[in-house]
Amino acid sequence: MNQDSISFDLGCNFDYKLFDFVDQYDKKHAITSFFGKLKRDGLPGGRTASIIPDFTLDQLADYVKECQKRDITFNYLINPLSMDQNEIDPVVGKQIRDFLHQMYDLGIRAFTLNSPILIKYVKREFKDVFVTLGLYAYPTTIQHIEYWRNWGVDEITLDHGFNRRFDLLRKLLTQYKDTDLHLRVIANNLCLRECPFRLAHGCFVGHSDPERFSMDYSLVNCAYKKVTHPAAILTAEFIRPEDVHYYRELAEETGNKHFSIKLIDRTRTTDFLHKVVKGYMEESYDGNLLDIVNWPQAKTIATRPDEKDPMAQGAAPTGAPVGAPEGAPAAGGAPAAENAGGPPPWATGAGGPPPWATGAGGPPPWATGAGGPPPWATGAGGPPPWATGAGGPPPWATGAGGPPPWATGAGGPPPWAQPGPNGEPPIGPPPGAPIMRWMEKLKPEAMMRYGRTMHLPKLFVDNKKLDGFLEHFINNNNCANSLCVNDILEEGQTAPNACAHCSTWAKKVISYDEAEVAQWKELCATVLQSLEDGSIYYDA
């Protein structure tokens, strides 16, 4: 029974250890819901499909049962920006409705939906199902919220813009305090303030392939903007653990008993979620704020928590998942996952080099990330010596008679990008690992450069030094009518409604190595341009 005046929803990577964290830190039983979805349910969602930790239907059923034992609701996500008209497809539409019934039969009584059609169907078909409206519906005004309430949703995930508009939040909580409508905000997302690319990015991730991932231009561009102008990190409407009490006090002041905070991300490692649960339950985090928010760091890329790194050499593990109760289903050879749109570990160097990168004598240092990428991997200096014959190519790069044509940029794709006898690459990522779309056309150096962008420079945002930062928004909020200055506005631009609050604080709380940042930005700019002009491909 929740003993807090607000509640929390936690992103689920299907690790049973999450229950241990809840038991350890959630003394008020305020975490009332886990949310997640299957990798291969045939339905789009709010994350690139290839990055979702793999779980079978039977494993999901067992996980839902464990949630029920602990009085935790499992909220199943079908939350893309668009369903691509599949709801009204005569064949696919029926498959979707059948899947909803299948999830209901597993014991699921909560869904996150954005499709008006699916919302109407679920509310009419299942009288005891709770429907959450997802972020990608983008309810940005009180009028939007009222429309959706009348449409039948039980809970609304508010646009990030509400997080720091306490005047508007107060009105909302007061307006709906005597209704059954639940309202929730997201605490630890890090989207750009009023991001103009959010619809494009939502469409991108919603039309993804569970077996292949695409180079996510919006993700790289977002990171590039924040690294280039660190004040953009502070303008993102995150909620620090230390500031949760302001939202609790607002709920208590208005008498609204249906206010919650969403903690993400379901695609992250168990270690990351451990820090999130501990920080937000204790309402204190002493360290780098970027360690508990949705910052695309390679080290927080999630793999299935109940098995070894699937990219590593060796036999697949067997037995019950780590932290699972006795009798839980065995691991099933799940592929690796990564932050929304980002590369899997084998493309970033995380978890060791993939089999195709190794040969007799081991891979060269740059293939494992040692010493950083060589000039040619960052867009400078031309091909590596082995590709031109100087010094001889390494064993793994050679075919009969010297380097193959693809190693010098000619002659089509490398062998690992070509299907084998049964449709699989003859030497390439392990079976089940996500691979890039159009890999047969991708230049190897372009793929490596993209992978390196996920090794972001080490920015440190001192969370404890942000004490007092939020008071500006509580007492004198004018963000809706302001332009961010200094690091956000272009150089030389002025405005009568300019605000320097976040950029001023950024200088006090954010530190980084300028040389490391400059090197990463140069690499990142090259990757962005190659995606814009198509030079990542052989025939561009």
Salt bridges, closest charged atoms under 4 A:
ASP4 OD1 - ARG248 NE 2.78
ASP9 OD2 - ARG184 NH1 2.85
ASP23 OD2 - ARG70 NH1 2.80
ASP41 OD2 - LYS37 NZ 2.84
ASP54 OD2 - ARG40 NH1 2.47
GLU66 OE1 - LYS69 NZ 3.73
GLU66 OE2 - ARG70 NE 3.14
ASP84 OD1 - HIS207 NE2 3.82
ASP98 OD2 - LYS94 NZ 2.85
GLU125 OE2 - HIS101 NE2 3.55
ASP128 OD2 - ARG109 NE 3.16
GLU146 OE2 - ARG149 NH2 3.00
ASP154 OD2 - LYS123 NZ 2.74
ASP159 OD1 - ARG198 NH1 2.90
GLU194 OE2 - ARG193 NH2 3.42
GLU211 OE2 - ARG40 NE 2.75
ASP216 OD2 - HIS201 NE2 2.86
GLU242 OE1 - ARG240 NH1 3.67
GLU242 OE2 - LYS464 NZ 2.83
ASP243 OD2 - ARG240 NE 3.18
GLU249 OE2 - HIS245 ND1 2.98
GLU253 OE2 - ARG170 NE 2.76
ASP265 OD1 - ARG47 NH2 2.38
ASP271 OD2 - LYS275 NZ 3.93
GLU282 OE1 - LYS278 NZ 3.01
GLU283 OE2 - ARG248 NH2 2.56
ASP291 OD1 - LYS299 NZ 3.79
ASP306 OD2 - ARG304 NH2 2.08
ASP467 OD1 - ARG240 NH2 2.92
GLU516 OE2 - LYS458 NZ 3.80
ASP539 OD2 - LYS441 NZ 3.57
